[in-house]
């Protein structure tokens, strides 16, 4: 998470590589998964997407969500996102 490793007594900065890989992961895995799982009706019912889990710790991933859903979904990152899991059903699902 700190963005560097030490190899042969030399510190190697991985920050740029991590940013690139996280953006690729979002584009190749997360975004297509959302696209194949959620339909327009789901987006019409939602006004906010809440990010939880370890990935929400990476600003690069959070920025990708903001960029993709800018203008029609609020993006919230929960405090304690690494250990938080929640499921709340809307009244229409009960």
C-alpha positions in Angstrom: 0.0 0.0 0.0 2.9 2.4 0.6 3.9 2.3 -3.1 7.4 1.0 -2.9 9.5 -2.2 -2.4 13.1 -2.8 -1.5 15.1 -5.1 -3.7 18.9 -5.6 -3.4 19.0 -2.7 -0.9 17.4 -0.3 -3.4 14.0 1.2 -2.9 11.8 0.9 -6.1 8.8 3.2 -6.5 5.7 1.3 -7.7 3.3 4.2 -7.4 2.9 4.8 -11.1 2.7 1.1 -11.9 0.0 0.6 -9.2 -2.1 3.5 -10.6 -1.9 2.0 -14.1 -2.8 -1.5 -13.0 -5.7 -0.3 -10.8 -7.2 1.7 -13.7 -6.8 -1.4 -16.0 -8.5 -3.6 -13.4 -11.4 -1.1 -13.1 -11.8 -0.9 -16.9 -11.4 -4.7 -17.6 -13.1 -6.2 -14.5 -15.2 -3.9 -12.4 -16.9 -1.8 -15.0 -17.9 -4.7 -17.2 -19.2 -6.6 -14.2 -21.4 -3.7 -13.2 -22.5 -3.3 -16.9 -23.5 -7.0 -17.1 -25.1 -7.0 -13.7 -27.0 -3.8 -13.4 -29.6 -2.7 -15.9 -31.1 0.8 -16.6 -34.0 0.1 -14.1 -31.4 -0.5 -11.3 -29.8 2.8 -12.1 -33.2 4.6 -12.1 -33.9 3.3 -8.6 -30.5 4.2 -7.2 -29.1 7.6 -6.4 -26.0 6.6 -4.5 -23.4 3.8 -4.8 -21.6 3.0 -1.6 -18.1 1.6 -1.9 -16.9 -0.9 0.7 -14.1 -3.5 0.9 -10.4 -3.2 0.5 -10.5 -1.8 -3.0 -12.3 1.3 -1.6 -8.9 2.1 0.1 -7.4 3.0 -3.2 -8.1 6.5 -4.4 -7.3 5.5 -8.0 -10.3 3.0 -8.0 -12.6 5.5 -6.2 -11.7 8.1 -8.9 -12.7 5.5 -11.6 -16.2 5.1 -10.0 -16.6 8.9 -9.8 -15.5 9.3 -13.5 -17.8 6.6 -14.8 -20.9 7.6 -12.8 -20.4 11.3 -12.7 -23.7 13.1 -13.1 -26.2 10.4 -12.2 -24.9 8.5 -9.1 -23.4 9.9 -5.9 -20.3 7.8 -4.9 -19.7 7.3 -1.2 -16.7 5.6 0.3 -17.6 4.2 3.8 -15.3 4.8 6.7 -13.7 1.5 7.8 -14.4 0.1 4.3 -11.8 -2.7 4.6 -13.8 -4.5 7.3 -17.3 -3.4 6.5 -19.9 -5.5 4.7 -23.5 -4.6 4.5 -26.7 -5.7 2.7 -29.8 -3.5 2.9 -32.9 -4.4 1.0 -35.2 -1.8 -0.3 -38.9 -2.1 0.6 -39.7 -3.2 -3.0 -37.4 -6.3 -2.6 -39.0 -7.6 0.6 
